[in-house]
Amino acid sequence: MSVMENARRTEPGAIIPCIWRGDSFVTDAVACRAAGEALADQYRTNQPFPHIMIDDFLDPQVLDRVLAEFDDHRAYASQTFDRAQERFKTQFSPTESTSPFIRTFFAELNSANFLGFLEAMTGIKGLLPDPYFTGGGFHETKRGGKLGVHADFNVHGRLNLVRRLNLLIYLNRDWDPAYRGELELWNKSMTKPEVSVAPLFNRAVIFNTDRDSMHGHPDPLNCPESRSRQSIALYYYTSPEEGIAALAHRTTVFRARRGTDDKTDWQVRRNHFLNDWLPPVMNRFWRRASGRIRRLLQRA
């Protein structure tokens, strides 16, 4: 019997069908593109910017396995954030995973088949994955944690590509609304969130990343100490026709909500002002001089 004859498809209902081959799985190119085409109108017309929320995104057996093997392999390279804009949030990179299943999982979400789904749905051609998972991978936020409303960095410095899409897949079973942690998509004027998405298991959110794609979960988590808000994040890029040098490079930009105690990230605002208004030579001089001043102050 051939491998394909021995394969079984995912149970009906998943938006992205998976074909199981023994203990692993692959996606199907035709099914992925058809799924993207079916969602294209909804994605492109949703407000406050192109986005979509999809329940039953993958075969739940896939995510159950990913979650179980992630919990067994917490020795991944990680980075933890604890400041006013990002509180009690940790990123775990999958690049050092020893789990063949997790490696397959991320490879499929970076594959040509899955890119076909994204391109058909969003209308963005020439999408490219990030093999380094910069800023992506597994995300975990603990009780009291939050992520302020922000627009993401726009240039992948290592690949010289411009960021176009975010994919978030939530891993939280039995998530009580009282735990909070909803993803909010804010309007351009930052007067209110237009969309609020609970981080429920096997729910995916995909959206365009532009300078005004403001999003976050800005209110502190109220989950028990034994729980956390877990998700998978992947980002997708294109090569700009005008060249990467023509773009104003931006890091993550946090915005304070009106009537709250959200903190403004003045360091980022200063850097963007310098990028926009200083010639490149003067900008480099200013950054070097600032670095020297900081080091001298630290020694004093």
N, C-alpha and C positions, 0 to 999 in steps of 0.2 A: 504494500500500500504506500502511495506517495505521501510526502509531507502535506501537500494541499488536501489530499483525500482524508488525511487524519486531522485536519484543522477543523475547528469549530468557531462559529461566529459568536460575537457577544449577544447577550439577550436583547430582544427588541426593546426600543425605547431610548437608547443612548444616541445622542446627536452625532457623535464621532464613533462609528462602528469599529470594533477591534476584532481581528482574526487571531484566535489563540492557536499557537503551535506548540503543543506540549505544555511546557511551563512558562512560555513567553508569549508575546503577542506582536502583531504588526497592524498598521492602519491600511486602509484601502484607498487608492488614489481617486478612483471614480466616485466612491461614496463620499469622500471628503469634499471634493469639488461640488457635488450635488447638494450637500448640506450647506455649503457656503452660499451657493446661488439661491437656495430657498430662503435664506436669512438676509439677503443683500438689501432689500428695500427697507426692512425694519432697521438694520444697522445704520444705514446711511442717512436716514431721516430722524433718528432719535436725537433728542435734545437733553442737555445743553450743548453737547458735542457728539459726534458719531460714536455710538457705543451699543452694547447689547449685554443682557444678562441671560444666561442659558442654564436651566436646570437639567439634571440627568445628562451631563455633558459627556461622560465616559462610562464605560462599564464599571459599576461600583466595585466589582472584584479587583479591578486594576488599582483603584485608589486605596482600597483596603490593604492590598499587598504593599503598595508604596508606603503608606503610613506605618504599617507594621515594621517594615525593613528600615525605614528612616529612624524609628524609635530605637531600633537595635544597633544603629550605627551613628551615634551622636558625636563621633570623633572627627566629623568633617571640619574643614577650615571654616571659621565663623567670625562674624563681626557683630558686636553689640553696640547699640546706640542708647544713650541716656542723657538727653538734654531737653530743653524746653519744647522743641519741635518734634522730637522722636524719643519716646520714653519706653524703656524696658522692651526694646525690639531687638531681635537677633536674626541675622541672615546666616544660613548654612549653605555652603557651596556643595553641589553634587559632584564636582569634578574629582574629588578624592574618595568617592564612595566605593566600597568593596562589593556592593550588591549588584550582580549582573542585571537583576530585574529593574532596579532604579536607573542604571545606565541605559537600559533599553527604553524605559519610559521617557527619559529626557531626550534621547536620540530621536524617538518618534515625534515628539513635539517640536523638534528642530528639523524634521525631515521634509523632503520635497512634497510628500503627500499632504502633510499638515499645512505647509505653506500654501498649497493649492486651495485648501479650505479658507485660509485667511485672505488670500488674494481675491477669491471669488466673492467673498462676503463684503470686504471693505472697498474693493476697487483699486487697491494700492498694488501696483505691479513691481516686480523685481525685489520682493521681500527677501531679506537675509537673516538667518539666526545668529545668535551670539554663542559661540562654542565655549566662551570663558564665563558665561553667566554673570556678567558684571552687574552687581546690584540685585541679581535674581537668585533662583534656587528655592530653598525652603525658607519661609519667614515664620517667625514665632513671636508673639507679643504676650506678655504675662499680665497678671492682674495689675491695674493701675496704669498700664501702658497705653500709648496712643500714637498716632501719626498725624501731624497737623496737615491742614489743607495746603496743597502744593501742586506745582507743575514740575515734571521730571526734567532731569538733565537731557540735553538734546543731541550731544555728540559722543560717540564711543571713541575715546582717545586712542585706544590700541588698534582699532580697525578703521578709523577715519570714516565712519558711517554715521548717518543721521537717524535718530530714533523715531519710529513711526507708530508702533503699536505696543500696548501692554496686554498681557494675558494673565489673569489671576484665577486660580482654581482653589476653592476652599475645602478644608479637610475636617470640618467640625461637626461631628454627629451630636444630636440631642442638644443643640445650642439654644438655650433659653433666651428669649428677647430681653430679659432683665440683665443679661450679661453685657449687652450693648455691643460695640465693635462694628457697627454698620459702616460699610463703605459709602461715602457721600460724594456725589458729583455736583459741583457748584456752578452757578451761572457765571458769565464773564464779569459781571459787575460786582461779584462777591457779596450779593445781598441775601442769598439763600441757597440751600442745596435743592436742586431740582429732582434728584434721584437719591434714594437711600436703599442699600442692598444689605440684607442680613447675610453673614458669612457662613452659609449652610453647606453641609457636606455635598460634594459633587455639583456645586453651583459654580459656573464660570462667569467672569466678567471680562469683556474685551473692549478696548477703547483706543481712539486716536490719541497720540501724545503730541500736543502743540503747546505754545506759550500760554494759552488760556485754558488748557485742559486741567482745571483745578479739581483735585480730589484728595481724599484722605479719610481716616476715621479719627476725628479730632477729640472725641470725648473719652475719658479714661475708661478702660475695661472694668467691668464690675463682676467678672467671673470669679468662682472660688479659686483659692490658691492652688488647688489640684488641677485646674484647667488652664488652658491657654488658647489663644486665637492662632490657628495654624493655616498656612496657605502655601501655594506654589506660585511663583512669579517668573514669567519669561517675557523677554522684550525682543522686538523685531525691528529691523533697520532697512534702509535703502542707501544706495550710493547717489549722492546729489549730483545732478547734471552740471550744475554751476561750479562744482568742486567744493571740498570741505573748507578751504580757506576763505570762501566768500560768506560763510555763515558766522554769525555772532555766537560764540560758544557760551552755553549757559549751564550752570550747575542746578541742582534742585532748588526751586524757588518756593519758599513758604509764605503764605499770606495769612494775616491775622483776621479773624472773623469779627465783624462789628459787634460791639456790646459784650465782648468776652475779654478774658485776661490772656488771650493768645499773645505770644511774644513775637515781635518782628525780628527777622534775621538780618541785622544791619550789615554784617560782614558780607553776606551774599549780595545785598543791594549795592554795597560799595564796589565789589568786584565787577558786577555787571555794568555799573556806571563807567568804570575805567575801561572795560572792554569796548563799550559803545562809543566813547568819546576821545580816548587817548590813542594816538598813533601807535602801531605795534612796538616800535623801538622804545618809546616813552613808557609804554605799559610794562615791557620787560624790565626796564630800569627801575620803575616804581616797585615791582614785585620783589626784585633782588634787594633793593634798599630796605623795604619793609621787613623782609626776612632777617636782614642783618640787625635791624633795630630790635626786633623781637628777641633775637638771641642775646644781644647785649643786655636787654632788660632782664632776661631770665638769669643772667650771670650776676647781676647787681644785687 
